Amino acid sequence: MRNSSAVQKKLLQINDLLVAHFGIPARNVKTPDALTTLIGTILSQNTNDNNSYRAFQALRKAYRTWTDANNAKLSEIEKLIKPAGLTKQKAKAIKTVLQYAIDERKSPTLAALRNMRSDDILAELTSFDGVGVKTAACVLLFSLDRNVCPVDTHVHRTINRIGVVSCSMPEKTFYALYQILPEGIAHSFHTNLIKLGRSICTPSNPDCPQCPLMKVCKYKDKTKTCGKKNSKDRILLLDNLY
């Protein structure tokens, strides 16, 4: 990556422009514990917010504690999380992290992660099938308050179009940002890039004239005329869900 101080200055500028346009994203006063965020993020994979939320609420209603969920049969969890899709894959991943937290870590919250380095947390969580870098990064940001930006398809697309990084995959984009992200901006940066990607910097026909980053964006295929009027997009933040 080019000169790190120049890139950090660009990231700060982007964050300021996004905040000016979208505002500072709200955060829940009560921070969700790491295990809760981990399970919620597994459910959110490859589905929309409403479906993952329904599945999460079904788990919470069925089991008073995560210890109770750990004692449940895999088939029961599969039925409960059906709205989120990929039920066998996600139920197996949830069962794995529950056993890891409760049987190995002896903690239904994974509180011990707070005393670990971010690098070590990423390595430990991604060692489990069904837990990728984005899922682990959500735990770091939303539960452990680390200055880490999870990279989904929206963040990957927008930050590459803007020209801050040039990476072929979301995981590579994550690690490029991970090394250079200025302190204190991760939550607003991540959340507002998702808003940008869903409402303006869409996969096809981005509405570039409406984009708050128009002047700093290096995207070579910028559209010159306004696209369809954007509807307000409801963003269900992880730290406001659980």
N, C-alpha and C positions, 0 to 999 in steps of 0.2 A: 504494500500500500504506500502511496505517496506520503510526503511529509505529514507526520501525525498531527502536528499543531495546526496545520492548515485544514486538515480534515475535521478536527475537533471544532475549529472555528465555524466551519460549514455546518456541522451538525447542530451547533448552538443556534446558528442563524435559522436553520430549518425548524428547529423546535419553537423558536420565538414566533415565526410566521404561522406555524400551525396553531399555537396557543392563541394568537391574535384572531385567528379565523374560527377555531372550534371551541376555544376556551380551555381552562384547566380542568381535566377530567376529575370527577368526584371519586373519592375513595371511601369505602365503608369504614366507619369508626372502629368497628371490631374486625381485626385482621383474621381471616380464616386460617386454621392450623394447616401445617404442611401436608398432612395425610388427606385432609378434606380437599385441598386444592389439587393434589395429585390425582385423586379419584375423579373429581369433577372435570379435570382436563382430559383424562383418558376418555371419559364419556363424550367430550366435545369433539373428538377426532372424527373428521370426515362426515360431519352432520351440521345442522344449523343450531343456533342457540336455543330455540324453543324445544327442539327434540331432546337435546342434552339436558336441559333443565328439567323436563318432565321425567326423564330417566333418573336423574339425581334425586328429585323429590320422592320418587317411588322407593328408592333405596332408603332414604331418610325416614320415610313413613313406616317402612317394614321393619327396620332395625333401630332400636333405641340408641345403640352405640356401634362404633366400628368393630368392637370386640364381638358383638352379636353377629354382625355381618361376616366376620371372619369364621364364625362357627356354622354359618349357613352352608347349604349344599350349593355347588357350582350351578346346578340346574335352576335353583331358585333365583339366583342372581341373574342368570340369563333371561328368565321370564320378566323380571322387574325392569331390566334396562332395555327392553325391546324397542322403545321409542327412539333410542339413540342409534340403532342399527349395529351391524357387525357384532352381534351379541356374544357369539362364542369367543371371538378374539378379545373383546373388551372385558367380558366376565372373567376370562382366564387371567388377564392382566391385573384386574382389580383384586382377584383372589391372591395373586402373587404378591402384590404390594401390601395387602392386608396381613398376610403371613409374615412378610418381611418386617413390617412395623411392629406387630403385636407379639409374634413368636420370637423374632430375633432381636429387634430393638427394644422390646418390652415397653412400647409406647404407642398408644392409640392416636397420637398427634404428631409423631416424628419430631418432637421438640429438640432432640439431640442434634438435629441438622443445624440448628442455630449456631452451634459451636464449631462447625466445620467450614473450611474454605470453600468458596464457590466452585473452584475447579474440582475439588473432591466430591462435592455434592452432585455435580453434573456427571462425573464418572460413575458414582455409585448408583444413581437413579437410572441412568441409561444402560446399565448392565442388565436390566430386566426387559424381557420381551414385552413389547407394547408400550414402552416408555422411551420416546425419542427425545431429541435435544429440545424441541419446542415445549414438550410437556414438562421436562425437568426445569427449563427456564421459567415457565409459569410459576412453578413452586418457588423459585428463587425471587422472582419479582413480587408476586402477590401475597406470599406468606412470610418470606424471610427478608423482605424489603431490601434486596440487593439491587444494585444499579445494573440490571441486566435486561436486555430487550428481547423477548421472545419473537421469533420470526415465523409468521404464517405466510400464506400465499400473498396476502395483501401487503405486508411489510416488505417481503422479498421483491415483489413487483415494483412497488413505489420507490424504494430506496435505490434500486438498480436503475430505474428510469431516470431518477433525479441525477444520477451519476456519481454518487458518493462511493459506491462499490461496483465491481463488475464480477458477479458471481453467478454460476450456472444453477446452483441449488440453494434452497432456503437454509440448509445447515451451514453451507459455506458463508452465506450472508451473515448468519448469526455469529460465527466465530470472527468474521472481519469486524463486525460492530463491537463484539465482546471485548476486543483488545483496545478499543479506541473511544468508546462512548463516554462523553463528559459526565462527571459526577452529578447526580441529582435530577437527571432529565428522563430516566428510563420509562417511568410510568406514563407521563404525558406524551413522550415521543412515540412509544409503542401504541398507545390507545388512539392518538390522533392520526397516526399513519394508517391504522385500520379504518378509521372513519373516512380518511381521504381515499383509500383504495376501494371502499364500498360505494361511496357517493360521487366521486369525481374522477379519480385515476383508475377507472374500471379496466378490465382486461381488454375489451374492445371499445372503440369510440370514446376514449377519455375526453372529458369536458375541460380541456386545457384552459380556455379563456376564463373559466370560473375558479381555477386552481390558485390558492394562495402562494404556491411555489413556482408559478409560471416563470418569473424572471430569473430564478436560480436553477431551474430544471434544465438538464442537458438532453432530454429525450428528443431524438432526432425526428420522430414522427408526430410531433405536436399537432393537434387539431387547431385550425384557425378560427372556426366558428363555434358558437355555443351549441352544445348538444341538448338533449331533452332536459327539461327542468327537473332537477333532482328532488326526489321526495326525501323527507327526513328519515334517517335510518336509525333504528333502535339498536343500540349496542349494549349487550348484556355483559358487563365486565365480570371477570372471574371473582374479583374481590367484593363484588356486590351480589353475587349469586349464592354463596355458600355460608 
